[in-house]
Amino acid sequence: MIKYRTEEWSRRPEPKIIKVECERETDMCIWENGRKHLKRSAYYNYFDTWKEAYDHILKLAKDRVVSARLQLDSAKGLLGNIKGLKEGLCGH
């Protein structure tokens, strides 16, 4: 049976969807090249269709953008606080 594997891309330069042949499947696992793998893990995810795999990595990328925006907003707030500091005014 054919499955589509995504790999966690912080370890690779770009996200990939890889078409793989699996020998066996359960609700939680697949067997690829005689080795058992979880369908969902921190490193690999297996899907029945290319579209499901694509939607998965698209959501991860969108989540990463949201996280980066929140971090940027926080950093901008910190920068504003630092720029607002005046000599002689201490918080303690």
Stockholm file with secondary structure:
# STOCKHOLM 1.0

chainA/1-92         MIKYRTEEWSRRPEPKIIKVECERETDMCIWENGRKHLKRSAYYNYFDTWKEAYDHILKLAKDRVVSARLQLDSAKGLLGNIKGLKEGLCGH
#=GR chainA/1-92 SS CEEEEEECGGGSSSCCEEEEECSEECSSEEEETTEEEESBCSSEEEESSHHHHHHHHHHHHHHHHHHHHHHHHHHHHHHHHHHTCCTTCCCC
#=GC SS_cons        CEEEEEECGGGSSSCCEEEEECSEECSSEEEETTEEEESBCSSEEEESSHHHHHHHHHHHHHHHHHHHHHHHHHHHHHHHHHHTCCTTCCCC
//
